[in-house]
Structure formats: C-alpha cells, structure tokens
Amino acid sequence: MPADEYTDIMPRQSSDTSHRGASVIENTVSILRCFSPDRQELGVTEIAPRVGLHKSTVSRILTALEAQGIVEQESSRRYRLGLGILAIAGPLLADLDVRRAAYPILQDLTRRTEETSALIVWNGAEAITVEQIPSPQQVKHTSSLGSRYQTAYSASVQVFLEFAEFDEVQALADSDSLLGLDSNPENFDAYRALLGENRQRGYALNDAHTSPNEVGIAAGVHDHRGALVAAVLIAAPKFRTDADQIAELGQCCVDAARRVSQRLGGN
C-alpha cells in the first residue's frame, strides 16, 4: 500500500477558516486523522498546528478520547490510538461483504506468491486498506488496517481512477487531494495514457515509481452490478521483482480479483 505504496499516508489538512466554524466532531476527526503508521505517537504541540486548533482545545479533545479508550497517553505525554477505536470500527469491518468475500482469496494469494496481499476500498478521494495478509518472508511490505493512499501513481489509487470520469480525476488534483499529479495538461495526458495501459494489461502497476524499494500491483473487484467496489493489491520488495516476476504477480492479482468478484456475483 506508496511516498511508497505502504507509506503514502498523509492526514488531510484543512484551512484555518474551516476550523473556526468546525464542530467538535469535525475537530475530533481531524485530530484522529493525524495518527498514521509512520506517526503512531504524537504530542499536543505536534497535533495543534496540523489541525489548526489551539493546544488547549486539542488537549481537551484528547482527554475526552482517552477517557473512552480511543487514544492512550504514553509516559512521554504523547498520544497514540487506543484499542477502543476497534470497538467502533469492528462492526463496520465485520459487515463489509467484500472483505468477507476476499479474505480466503487473499490468504491463497499470499500462499501462492509469498508476498503481502491486501484489499483496498475507495472513499471518493483516498484508497483505504481494509484487509491484509502479510508475506511470510522476512523482508516484506505491509501496512496497517485503515491506511490511506492519495498518491496518483500508487497502484491501488490507479485502479480506482481508471474507472473514474477524468473530470473527477482533475477535480481531485485541483483540490490537492491527489498527490503527485498537478493540473498541467501534459501531465494529465501522460496519466490518462497510463490508465489506458492498465486497462489493456488488466492490472495497475507501481514499479518503484513512488518508492525505489517497492512494487505495487493492483486489480479491480466488481460486484453483481458491475460496479467497482474494491481492489486487490500485491506489495513486494523491488529487489525480488524483475519484469518476469511482475508479469506473474500481475496475473495472480488479476485472477484473485476475478475470484473475489465472482463471490460477489460479478464476472
């Protein structure tokens, strides 16, 4: 999962103006979004400028979240996400049909390839990891459930944008929600061509484009209506993925995505 497939996780920052009129819930969500796999522990002074709130406001919200087990305070007076957040997310994940359908296929995919496999969904602006089977090998690429990807060249993001209207892609880039792609017409033409290549090949490829150490391969999952509902991702270290291996992993990924689609009533 990009700046590499599994490290491209950035909290979206809102303007000061939006925070002045933001509700307590909006401010709380903004604070929780600051935590990520590469920023697991944060202090009040680090969070406050990220979300555009006074330190006293951030401290008050974190204290309330700590009381509910949503965050935990370390001895260093820094905070990290607590187990209480799983009680909130658990029912959603348990009821996510595509996740249940994909889990045994992801297990099989990791057994076959010996690389990390994951299931990714799209929230309209970000690709989000909802399931993962880590590689059994010592050197591997993994991410945490809930990791978010916004980089245009991430394999998972490419899959979802491949099926989007290009006006939607441009809107994401113009709003700075899509990282690594600006509104320069030449860049958009090149990106459009890349998405076309993905459609012909059957899978999206991030061949060390966003990180020199990682390759990401992803293919779309469709439900009984033919709608794109998820992507299957394979993440592997660059050093053991030459062109032949990438082609083989690509076919394995396509096959796994097709099997998940079939379990959802798709083709």
C-alpha positions, 0 to 999 in steps of 0.5 A: 500500500506508496511516498511508497505504496505502504507509506503514502499516508498523509492526514488531510489538512484543512484551512484555518477558516474551516476550523473556526466554524468546525464542530467538535466532531469535525475537530475530533476527526481531524485530530484522529486523522493525524495518527498514521503508521509512520506517526503512531505517537504524537504530542499536543504541540505536534497535533495543534498546528496540523489541525489548526486548533489551539493546544488547549482545545486539542488537549481537551479533545484528547482527554475526552478520547482517552477517557473512552479508550480511543487514544492512550497517553504514553509516559512521554505525554504523547498520544497514540490510538487506543484499542477502543477505536476497534470497538467502533470500527469492528462492526463496520469491518465485520459487515463489509461483504467484500472483505468477507468475500476476499479474505480466503482469496487473499490468504491463497494469494499470499500462499501462492506468491509469498508476498503481502496481499491486501484489499483496498476500498475507495472513499471518493478521494483516498484508497483505504486498506481494509484487509491484509495478509502479510508475506511470510518472508522476512523482508516484506511490505505491509501496512496497517488496517485503515491506511490511506493512499492519495498518491496518483501513481500508487497502484491501488489509487490507479485502479480506482481512477481508471474507472473514474470520469477524468473530470473527477480525476482533475477535480481531485488534483485541483483540490490537492487531494491527489498527490503527485499529479498537478493540473498541467495538461501534459501531465494529465495526458501522460496519466490518462495514457497510463490508465489506458495501459492498465486497462489493456494489461488488466492490472495497475502497476507501481514499479518503484515509481513512488518508492525505489524499494517497492512494487505495487500491483493492483486489480479491480473487484466488481460486484453483481452490478458491475460496479467497482467496489474494491481492489486487490493489491500485491506489495513486494520488495523491488529487489525480488521483482524483475519484469518476469516476476511482475508479469506473474504477480500481475496475473495472480492479482488479476485472477484473485480479483476475478475470484473475489468478484465472482463471490460477489456475483460479478464476472 
